[in-house]
Amino acid sequence: MAKLIKPDGSMTDVDPEYEEGFLPSDIAALLGGEELRVISLTSELVLIIASDHAELEKNENATSIVQKTFGDPHQQIGGVALLVDRQDLDLLLEEPS
């Protein structure tokens, strides 16, 4: 299960459609952007945002997570963010064969 974190402060639980995890197209649809940025928070958790996040409305909750994780008060996150366990990203991170 993942958490969709919106700039308005709301958080929604989201589950991948497939057991193997989220498809890249599903994540892009959730975040409203085709180009994604994956921020590794821990060995198990990542935060995914749209690449153009700096141009979007500030997301206080996502910003707080990143600032606390990296100890950098200057980092800002804008737009919708997806907090997800790496196990739900198998389809996204899978190496092409």
C-alpha positions in Angstrom: 0.0 0.0 0.0 1.1 3.5 -0.7 0.1 7.0 0.4 -0.9 9.7 -2.1 0.0 13.0 -0.4 -1.7 16.1 -1.9 -0.8 19.7 -1.5 -4.0 20.4 0.3 -2.8 18.2 3.2 -5.0 15.2 2.4 -3.5 11.7 2.3 -5.1 8.8 0.6 -4.2 5.1 0.7 -3.7 3.6 -2.7 -3.0 0.1 -3.7 -1.4 -1.1 -7.0 -3.7 -2.7 -9.5 -1.3 -5.7 -9.9 0.3 -7.9 -7.2 3.8 -7.1 -8.7 3.2 -3.4 -8.0 2.4 -0.1 -9.7 2.8 0.3 -13.5 4.7 3.5 -14.5 1.6 4.7 -16.3 -0.4 4.3 -13.0 2.1 6.4 -11.1 2.1 9.0 -13.8 -1.7 9.2 -13.7 -1.7 9.6 -9.9 0.9 12.3 -10.0 -0.3 14.1 -13.1 3.0 14.0 -15.0 4.8 11.7 -17.4 8.3 12.4 -16.1 8.9 11.2 -12.6 11.5 11.7 -10.0 12.2 8.9 -7.4 13.6 10.1 -4.1 15.0 7.2 -2.0 14.2 7.9 1.6 15.2 4.6 3.2 16.2 1.1 2.0 12.4 0.4 1.9 10.6 3.7 1.2 10.7 6.1 -1.7 8.8 9.3 -2.5 7.8 9.7 -6.1 7.1 13.2 -7.5 6.6 14.8 -10.9 9.8 16.1 -12.4 8.3 19.6 -12.7 7.4 19.6 -9.0 9.1 22.9 -8.3 6.6 24.7 -10.5 3.6 23.2 -8.6 1.8 24.2 -5.4 4.0 23.4 -2.3 3.2 20.1 -0.6 3.9 20.8 3.1 3.6 17.1 4.2 5.9 15.8 1.4 8.3 18.7 2.0 8.5 17.8 5.7 9.2 14.2 5.0 12.1 15.1 2.7 13.5 17.8 5.0 13.5 15.5 8.0 15.0 12.6 6.1 17.9 14.6 4.6 18.2 17.3 7.2 18.0 20.0 4.6 15.5 22.8 5.4 15.9 24.2 1.9 14.4 21.3 0.0 10.8 21.9 -1.2 8.3 19.5 -2.8 5.5 20.7 -5.0 2.4 18.9 -6.3 1.1 15.5 -5.5 3.6 12.9 -4.1 3.4 9.2 -3.7 5.1 7.6 -0.6 5.6 4.0 -1.5 7.3 0.8 -0.3 9.9 -0.4 -2.8 8.2 -3.8 -3.0 5.3 -2.1 -4.8 7.7 -0.8 -7.4 8.8 -4.1 -9.0 7.3 -3.2 -12.3 8.7 0.3 -12.3 12.3 -0.6 -11.3 12.4 -3.9 -13.3 15.4 -4.1 -15.6 14.5 -4.6 -19.3 15.7 -8.0 -20.5 
